Amino acid sequence: MQVYSAPLRDMRFVLHELHPKTHEQFPAELLDTILEEAGKFCAEVLLPLNAPGDTEGCTFENGVVRTPAGFKDAYKAFTESGWGSLNAAPEYGGQGLPESVAKLVEEMICGCNISFGLYPGLTHGAYLALKSHGSEALKNAYLPKMVSGEWAGSMCLTEPHCGTDLGLLRTKAVPQADGSYKVSGAKIFISAGEHDLADNIIHLVLARLPDAPAGIKGISLFLVPKFIPDANGNPGVRNGVSCAAIEHKMGIKASATCQLNFDDATGWLVGAPHKGMQAMFVMMNSERLSVGTQGLGVGEAAYQAAVAYARERLQGRSLAGAKRPDLAADPIIVHPDVRRALLTMRAYNEGCRALGVWVANALDDSDAGNEEAADFVALLTPVVKALFTDLGYESANLAVQTYGGHGYIKDHGVEQYVRDARIAMIYEGTNGIQALDLVGRKLPANMGRSLRRFFHPVQEFIEAESAHPVLGKMVQGYAKAFGALQLATGFIAEKGMADPEEAGAAATDYLRLFGLVALGFMWLRSAKLALEMLPAAEGPDADFYKAKLGTARFFMERILPQAGGLYLAIKAGKAPLMDMPEEAF
Ligand SMILES: Cc1cc2nc3c(=O)[nH]c(=O)nc-3n(C[C@H](O)[C@H](O)[C@H](O)COP(=O)(O)OP(=O)(O)OC[C@H]3O[C@@H](n4cnc5c(N)ncnc54)[C@H](O)[C@@H]3O)c2cc1C
């Protein structure tokens, strides 16, 4: 049986202590209540549907897609309680809550049921793209219903011959006399492309106009509803979009992944002609942060399951002598290797949560027009997407390992985490592509300006705290990892400029190095705070801060040293990859 309890104490720590931010309309107590209630909803409504939804999956019959039993009621309860509109704008019926709170709630949703989370997640992404690039008429007609969850959204990019390379896409859009367009083409792998949860589905579709230049510069974005709204704004006639099949997949089986055919479907242009990627990137960037959150959510669920099992499973004796002589054997949590797995998961999860909320706060500032914050979000988006999903998958695997054979069989539900977490490393741009985005676009952006938004605060912290009486040693160790990141950045700037294959060869290792240094910064700051809070803390609070310090130490001494190895791998350059002749493979 799967277990999940929202990690509320740590969420409050990152929200109010590590990254404090004043929200005038939203006092801290209100935010805490929202998190508490969200935790209850997710554990009571979404978690019980996770394993049955995986077993039953979605079904497809005569063009109709049905979600597993219970999903429809859960979706109704979800939207009616307002969980889908937390960070949407009040002018369209949203609650205008801070991004940080929305991301923490999203983490809970993903920890309980990634498949379920995809439906409202895609609606929110579509809402954002439409809000920033749609005409007033489109916004007024569609956004309120999308915010309320009555209508859902989807993103339609992928075609059979084009996944990463969207420049190859063939779907066409032909202008009509009334200002609309007829959209025709075949899309595959469309999450939430068809389902029975909402009254209408608003597809955001990439397509080419007849006069479009070839490649990525000739793509436009269209809004294509499943039902065309009637004069009263209610779902009217069925549009020319149909589901041909659903995919049979490794995981997220309760998420409907659809093949969609557009046959002269009526659509409306979103944004300027041939500038569709610009508009779609609003949705893609939001989804990338959300997909990262999927990794974190699963990682936390996997950790909780593994800890519960490690406390009760009796096997072997402690190497230091029996810890529970009253029992037939000691619980496996006494073994160093089991602790290595548990602490790795914990250090990843708490580190990612802290980093995610830092980025979420910057997202609010960026939306309010702060350019520095926008740079920071742009820089960190590929890191959050790829790092969090890689680590979430690693955590899911570590949980299975902790359960041994009992993890590999279905009964405990942890093998589902591995299968569900795997897709997050692939969709929304594979993690390899995120790494290329980081080294190819984000590092050189504005002559390195974005990079400084991260490097400067790290540098300042190191300078200020190197002589700290307790943390000094930790800070000095961290400074070495940061030094490796700086050297690697210099190496890529120099070699990658002259030879893009050098940058391509370094990219994945560089993203991991960057990610570990970013998590390390979160751990250092968390440790400093925990030290400051400990003297006045009592009971569970004192335990919390002590555990924070212990986990920080584990991260610094047992995980961060990987930075040195990653730097050496990066410095080896492209030769070990590219010297091998293609025929030799
Ligand atoms: C369950 C599921 C849900 C999905 N949901 C959606 C959705 O809602 N909407 C949507 O539009 N799409 C969706 N997708 C599609 C998904 O985004 C793509 O599968 C993904 O972007 C990769 O494209 P691809 O599968 O064609 O792989 P390819 O592009 O063929 O890539 C194959 C491999 O080559 C690598 N590669 C490709 N190009 C390069 C390059 N230039 N440099 C280095 N490496 C490269 C990739 O990293 C990858 O490892 C979904 C897919 C799945 C499986």
The ligand as an ORCA input file, in Angstrom:
! r2SCAN-3c Opt
* xyz 0 1
  C       3.737      9.857    -22.094
  C       4.110     10.987    -22.990
  C       3.419     12.186    -22.907
  C       3.723     13.230    -23.766
  N       2.974     14.387    -23.735
  C       3.127     15.303    -24.724
  C       2.215     16.390    -24.869
  O       1.302     16.584    -24.062
  N       2.370     17.226    -25.928
  C       3.356     17.059    -26.840
  O       3.424     17.827    -27.791
  N       4.260     16.050    -26.715
  C       4.162     15.174    -25.695
  N       5.047     14.128    -25.574
  C       6.165     14.054    -26.499
  C       7.508     14.347    -25.829
  O       7.601     15.701    -25.499
  C       8.616     13.856    -26.783
  O       8.568     12.434    -26.743
  C       9.974     14.374    -26.405
  O      10.049     15.758    -26.574
  C      11.095     13.724    -27.235
  O      10.758     13.619    -28.574
  P      10.878     12.213    -29.309
  O      10.197     11.213    -28.478
  O      10.422     12.350    -30.716
  O      12.410     11.880    -29.291
  P      13.497     12.367    -30.355
  O      13.366     13.808    -30.616
  O      13.460     11.454    -31.528
  O      14.844     12.126    -29.550
  C      15.419     10.842    -29.345
  C      16.708     10.980    -28.548
  O      17.639     11.802    -29.268
  C      18.044     12.906    -28.485
  N      18.147     14.091    -29.344
  C      17.267     14.516    -30.271
  N      17.711     15.632    -30.846
  C      18.886     15.937    -30.282
  C      19.837     16.984    -30.445
  N      19.625     17.982    -31.289
  N      20.936     16.961    -29.669
  C      21.136     15.983    -28.770
  N      20.287     14.961    -28.574
  C      19.175     14.940    -29.318
  C      16.960     13.091    -27.432
  O      17.472     13.701    -26.258
  C      16.507     11.657    -27.192
  O      17.338     11.052    -26.243
  C       4.778     13.089    -24.699
  C       5.496     11.896    -24.752
  C       5.160     10.854    -23.939
  C       5.912      9.550    -24.077
*
